[in-house]
């Protein structure tokens, strides 16, 4: 049956039996349509909704108008009938204008359904030069119409999708698509169309899954980002740095502060990917705490007035070893007294002292290791990896991690080592874990909550919380991240190319919520930065801070202060807009909510910063 629902701004035509879905903006010729039949995947077989029996009716709640449709008796290509029921509700919120597409699967048993591809992907037929797709891959990717990219399926809340939103634009008309139930969400890129889909939670579909769509007649990728920011704000899910500083005043120190990484000890397990068989002497090295102190004093002499030190490898076996049991502190580097002396040197210099820590990789040789505490898969097995320095490890169930965090930071207090910050590795970048262990079962959403609990424990102790990157479900619990750059052909290769056109999509949503440092003062290319681009210019355009090398020269420190002064001015401001000047991807302009304007030309290698008081800073 065909249904027509019309509100002030647009009209929706919908036929559930065939998934015919058309949105027409009022007074415009542009329409958006569903492009395919939704489906379930069971045992490798695709069960199309069109094969099922469908009963539908109008459902008006008083605040939404829409159509409920119930699909039963799904059939595969052999005619076999499956006992699943999918109840869908496609509706328009008469206040916001959002279209919501919701589906709830019942009748499935654990492990039966692997995918629900619903709602269908939106047809995208913009010719070259007349539109683009906005993807949340890392900091953000714009894919011009007519230039499809072959991309692997994207996990929401991972590098494929820092945040659960995407959009498409054609001739200024567009839509924003928000995963309203993001924790078990995915997407695939089919040509130039985006297919949202959902996976089971602890083996079954368990709960309703939903997408929200906001259609607009005039806008661009900024509109998509700001729609999502408004979505978060209305729900109380956007926590700014100003709000975080009220609970943890130390965060204010980071405004205009460079980040410096330095290391202590390295021990590489014989089973590790990094083990050097030809030169075994390279597998155990260390740099004493006292030597790090000397480098910091030299930084001060060279003009670095503020520094946040991120110290790696302080544990008993050094970097990426023995977690979650890194104590006692590496003895040859100076032990607990040496680490305490380094912290006191930082305090004397007016610097902040932060450390690298880890509570996901769960090493087999950790003193407290017990496989029953590891993440358990649906078949009863456990993750196994041996890539990193410490060799064989599984994953610690995040539900148990906070107990280890609490114990370890009690130990720092006992040792008298006063931490200003701590980095809980990978919590804000790697995919959310599920755990099927009956003693500590955990959904992906519960995993996010448990990781956040660990970070909030740091805040509760007056320690600045940080982690690796910036997946949306962790942003409210961190103040600083390691990096949040762009999706390139090879993150590790400084000569990598951009995938699509890089845009600060994440920053348009969250700039004033988290501090993001950028690599490189003079160099081109870095981790997640294409070989054609200077990371320093991205720091300016994104209003971020920068890294200094621990042995940075006085000249580099002086030059870097351009970015640090900008960061001091705009760190607490919203990034209100970003544009490709005259549509040129190598010429950019960013505008912040205080009126600061930054322009960069990557080809001419020039930048201009215009402050609200009329001050202009230019450079090459």
N, C-alpha and C positions, 0 to 999 in steps of 0.2 A: 504494500500500500504506500502511496506517495503522500508525504506530508509537506506542508508549506508553513513556515513560521517567519513572521516579519516583525522586526522592531524598527526603531527610528533610523539606525545606521545601515542595516543590511537585511537581506532576505536569505533564508535557508530553505533549500529544497532537499528532501531526504526520503529515500526509499530503502528501508532496512533490508528487505529480502535480497536486493542486488547490490547493496552498499553504494547506491548512487547518491552522491552528496555534493551539493553545489552551494557556494556562498557567493552572493552578488552584493557588492557594496552599493548603497543607495545612490542613484544618479550617475553611476559609473558603468563602464562596459567590462571592466576587469572582473573575472570570476575565478574562484579557487575551487578545485574539484578533488575528490578522492580518486586515486589512480588505479587502485587494485582491490582485490577481494581480501579481507582479513582472514587469518587462518591460525590454527593451532598446529604445533608439531608434536607428534606422539610416536615414539619409537622410530624416528626418522621419516615418518610419513606426514604429509601435509594434509590437514583437514580444513578445507575451505568453509567459511561461514555459509556460502551459497549452497553447500550440499546439505545443510541442516534445515530442519523444520523451523519456521519463524512465526511467532505471534507478536503483534505489536499494537500499541495504543498510545494516545496522547497522554502525557502526564504533566500537569501544571501544579507547581507547589505554591504559587503565589509570589515567589521570587525568581523562579525559573520556569521556562516553557520548553517542553521537549517531547521526545518520543522514547518510550521504553519498548525494547524488543527482547524477546526471550528465544534463544536458539537451542534446539535440542536435536538428538538423533543425528549427530555428525557422522558422515560417511567418508571412508577412504576410497581410493580408486578401484578397489576390489569389491566395493559395496558393503564392507563390514561396518556395522553401526557401533558407535562408541557412547558410553553412558554419561556424557558430560552435558552440563547445562551452562550456557553463558548468557547472563542477563546484562544487557547494555542499556545505557541511558545517554542519549545525545541531546543536549539542552543548551539553552541560551540564558545566561544570567541577565535579567532585565535591568539590573542596576549597572553592572560593569561592562556588559556587552561581551564578556567571555563566552566562547563556546566550549563546553566540557564534553569530552567523549570518555565514558566510563564503562568498564567491563568487569564482571565478577564471574569467575569460573567456579563451579562446584561439581562434586562427583568424582574428582580426580584423586587417585591414590599416590602415595609417595613415590617419586621417581618416574611417573608416567609421562607427564607433559614437560617438554623441555623449553617450549617457547609459545608465547601468545603474541602474534603480530597484529596488534590492534592499538589504536585505530589505523586505517590504511594510510599510506604515504600520500602527501599532497602532490598533485600533478604540477610539474614545473616545466614550462615550455617557453621561457623567455629566450629570445634570440641573443646572439653575442652582442655585447655592448648595451643590453637593456635590462640587466639584472644580475643577481648574485645570491649565493647561499652563505649564511653566517653559521659557522660551527664553533663550538666551545672547546676545540682542541687546544689544550694548554692555554696560553694567554688569549688566543683567538685566531681564527682563520677565516678569510673571505675567499670564496671560490667563484670567480666570474662565470656567468652563464656562457655556455659554449666551450668551456674548458673543464670538463669533468675530471675529478681526481679519483684514482683507484685507492680506496682507503679500507683498511680492515674495520670490522665492526667495532663500534665504540662502546666502552663501558662508562656509564654515568658515575661520577665521583672517582675518576682516575684520569690519567693524562689525556685520554680520548675525549673527556668531557669534564673539565674542572667543575663546571656548573651545569645544571640540568635544563638547558634552554638552547634553542636554535631558532633560526628564522630564514625567510626567503623574501627577496625583494624583486619586483619587476616594474620598471618605469615608475618608481616611487611608491607603488602600492605594495603592501607586504603583510606578513603575519609573523607573530611571535608564537612559538610553540614551547610550552612549559611542561616538563614532567611533574605533575602534581603529586605523584607517588614515585619518587626518584630512586629509592634504595635498591630496587631489583629491576632497574630499567637499563635498556640498551638502545642502540640505534645502528642501522646499516645504511650505507650510501649506495643507492641503486641508480646508476647513471648520474642524473642530477637531482634525484628525488631522495628524500630522507624517510626511512621507514622506522618509526619507533616500535620497540617491542619490549616485552617483559619476560622475565625468567622466574622460576619458582622460588619460594622462600622456604628453606628447610624441607625441600622436596615437593611441596604442593603450592598451588596458586594462592591459597589461604585467604586473601583479602582483595577487595576491589582495586583495580588499577585505573589510573585516569591521566588524561592529557588535557591541558587548557590551551585554547587558541585565542589570540587577540588579533583581529584584522584591522588594518589601517589604510587610509587612502593617500597618505602622504608621510614619508619617513625614510629612514635608512637604518644601518646597523646600530647607530646610536639609539634609535627608537626601540629596537629589540632589547638592547641592554637596559635602557631606562624602564621599560615595561617590567622586566624581571626585577630590577631594583625596587620598583613600587610594590610589586608582589611580595617581596621579602619584608619591606618596611611595614606594610599593612598587617602582616602576620607577626610582627615583633621579632623577625629573624635576621635583622640587619643590626649588628653591634659595631659601632664605630670605635676608632681608637680613642676618641674623647671619652666614650663610655668605659672602655677598658682601663683607661688611665685613672678613673675614679676609684677603681678597685686595686689597681697596681700602679702607683705613681712612678715607678722606675721606668715605665714605658716611655715617658716623656724624654728621657735621655737619648732615645734612639732618633729623635727628630734632628736631621742633619748630621747623623753619626755614620761614619764608614764602618763596614764590617771587615774584620781581618781574620783569616783562617790560618791556624798553625797546627802542627802536629807534634806528637811525642813519640810513641813507640809503635812499631810494626812487627807483628809476628804472623807469618804465613804458614798455615797448616799444610802438610804434605798432600792432602786431598784437595786443596783449594785450586781453583782455576788459575790463580796468580802465582802458584808455587814455581820458583825458578830452580829447575833440576840441574841446569848447567852451572849455576853460580849459587850454591846453597847459602853462601855467606850473605846474600841479599835478602834472605827470608827473615832475618832478625836484625832490625836496626832500631836505633832510638836517638832522640834529640832531647837532652836534659831540660828539665823545667827552668833551670838557671839560665841556660842559653836562650830560651824563649824570652826570659825577662830582659836580657841584654838587647835583643832585637826590639822589644817594645820601648825601651829607653831611647834607642836610636830613632824610632818613629817619632817620639816626642820631640827629640832634638831637631828632626827634619820638618816639624811644623804640624804634626797630627795632634790637635788639641783634644779631640774626642776619639775614642776607639771602642768598639764592641769586639772583644776577642772571642772567637769560637775555637775551642781547643779540642782537637781529636786525639785519640790514642792514649789516654791517661790510665787506662785500666791495666790489670795485672799482666795480660798478654798483649796489650796494645789495642789498636783500632780493629773494630768488628771481630771481637773475640769474646768468648765465655758468657755472653749475655744470656740471661739477665743478672749474672753474678760477676761483675767486673772487678770487685774488690779482692785483695788489697791493691792499692794504687801501685803502678809500675815502679818497682824498687830501683832498678838501675838508672832511671830518669830522675830519681830523687825521692821517691816514695811520697807518703802523705805530707811530710814536712816540706819537701820540695814543691809539691803542688800548692800547699798553703802559702809558701813564700812567693810563688808566682801570682797567686790571687792578691796577696798583700802588695806586690809590686804594681799590679793593675790599679788597686785602690789608691796607692801613693801617686800614681801618674794621672789620676782622674779618669781612668779607663774602667770599662765594665768587663767582668770575667764570666764567660759562658762556656759551657761544655757540650760535647756530642755525647748522646746516650741512645740506648736502643732497647725496645721491649716488644719487638715482633719476631725477629730472627732468634731462634731458640736453639742454642748450640748443644750438641750432644755431650761435649766435654765440660759443660757448665756444672759446677758442684751440685746444684739442686735439680738438675735435669730429670724429668720424669715424663715419659712419652704420654702418660695419661693427661698431662696438662697441655698437650699440643692440640692444635686444630685437628679435628677429626672429620674426614669426608663422609659422604653418604654411605659408602661401601665399607666403612670402618678403617680405612687406611689413613695415612697422615702425609702432609707435604714433606718432601725431602729436597734439599738443595745443598750444594757444596761449592758454590761459585765464589763466595766472599772469603776474605782472609782467614776467618776462623774455621773454614772447612765444613764438615757435615752439620746440618741443622734442619730443624723443622720450623714451624711457626707457633709461637705461644698464643693460646687463646686469649683474645683481648679482654674477656671477662675476668681473667685472673691477673692481668698485667698491673692493675693499679696497686695490688698488694706488694709487688716487687718495687714499684716506684716509691711507695711510701717507705718501705724498708731501706732502700738505698739512700734516700734523701735524709732519713734519720741518721744514717751513717756519716754523711757529709757534715751534718750538724755536730755529731759526736767528735769528729776530727777537727772541728773548728774552721772548716773551709767554707767561706761565705760566697755562695753562688749568686751572681746577678742574673744569669740566664741559663737556660738549658734547652737543648734541641733533642726532641724525641724523634729519632730517625724514622722516616718513611710513613709515619702515621697520617700525614696529610698529602699522600700521593698514591700509594699502592691501593689496589682494589680492596674493598671491604670484604672481610672473611666471614664465612659461615662456619659453624661448628655443630656437628651432629652428636658429640659426646653427650650421653644422657645425664652426666653429672654437671655439665656446664654448657647446655645447648645455647647457641647464639645465632640470631639472624644478622643480616648485614646492617640493619638499622641499629640493632643492639651493639654491634661492633663499633659503629660510629660513636654511639653514646659512651661506650667503654673507653675508646681512645680519647674522647673529649674529657672524660673523667680524669684520666692520667694528666692531661695538660692543665686542667683546672686545679689539680692538686699542686702543681707548680705555682700557679697564680696565688693560691691560698697561702703559700709560703713566701710570697713576695719575690718570686723568681719569674723573670720574663719568659713566657712559653714560646717556643718556636718549633718548627718542623720543616720538612723538606720542600714541599710545594704548597699548593693552595686549593685543594678540593673544597667545594662549597660547604660541605657538612662539617668541616673542621675550622673554618675561618673565624667563627665566633670565639674559639678557644685558643687561638694563637695571636701573637702580636707581630711576629717576625717569621719570615720563611727564608729558605736557602736560596731559592730562585723561582721564577714563574715566567719563563721565556716562551718561545714560539715552537710550533710544530714544524720541524725540518726533516729533510730526507735522512739525516743521520745525526742524532743529538751529540754524539761524541766527536764528530768530524768538524773541525773549524772551517772546512771548505764546503760544508753542506749547503743545500739550497732550501729556500722556503717552500713549504707546501701551500699552494695558494698564495694569497696576499696576507701578511701578518697584520693584525689589528689588536689594539689593547682592549679587547672585548671584556675580559675579566676585570680590568681596572676601571672600565666605565661603570661597572656594578660596585666594585669593592675597594676602590683606591684609598678611601679614607678609613678603611677598616683594618688594613694589614700593611706592614712595611715590607717592601720587596726590594732587595738589592740586585744590582746588575753588574755583570762582569765587564772588565776591560776599560781602560782609560784611552789608550791610543790604538789598541789592536782591533782588527776586524775578525769577526767570527768568534764563537765561544760555544759552550754547551747550550743548545737550543737557540743560538743566534747564527744566522746564515753568514757564510764567508764574505758576502757582499756588504754586510752591515756592521756598523760600529755599535757595540753594546752601550757605549757612553751616550750616544744619541737616543737610544731607547730609554735609558735612564732619565734623560731630560723630558722626552715626550710622555713618559709614564709617571713622571714626578716621583721617581724612586731614589733610593740611596745607592751607593756604589761599594764595590770592594776595593780595598787597598791590599797590595801584597805586604807580607810581614816585613819585607826589606825594601819597601817603596822608597824611591828617591825623593828629595825635597822638591824637585821639579814636578813629579807626578802628584805629590800631595797638594801642591799649590794649584795645579790645574784641576784636580778633582774637586776642589772646594767650590767650583762653579755649580756642580751638581748638588753638592751638599747644602749650599745656601738655598738653592731652589727647593730642595726637599724640606729644609727647615720651614720655608714659607708655605708649602702646599701640602705637606703630609696629612694635615687634618682637613683638607678641602676635598670636595667631590671633584672628580674629573667629569666635567659637564658635557664635553664633546670632543670628538677627534675627527679629523677629516683628511682626506687625500686632496691636497690643494690642486684645483683644476682637474681632479680625477687622476692625478699622477701618483702612482704608488711609492715613488721615491721622494716625494715632497709632502711633508706632513705638518699638521697644525693641531695642537692640543690646547684646550681652554679649561681652566680650573675655576671653581666657584667663587674664588676671591677676585677674579678678573685677570689673573696671570695667564699670559699667552706664550706658548713655546712653538717655534717653527724650526724644523730641521730639513735640510736637503742632503740626502744620503749620497747623491752623485757629486754635487758641488762641495760636499764635506764642510757644510757651514751650518751654524745654528744662531738663533736669536731668541732671547728671553725678554719679554716685556712685562715688568711688574706693575701693579696697580698705581704705584706712586710716580710712574713715569720713568723709572730707571730702566735702561736697556742694556743688556749684556749680549755681546756678539762674539763669536769665535769660529775658528777653522781648525 
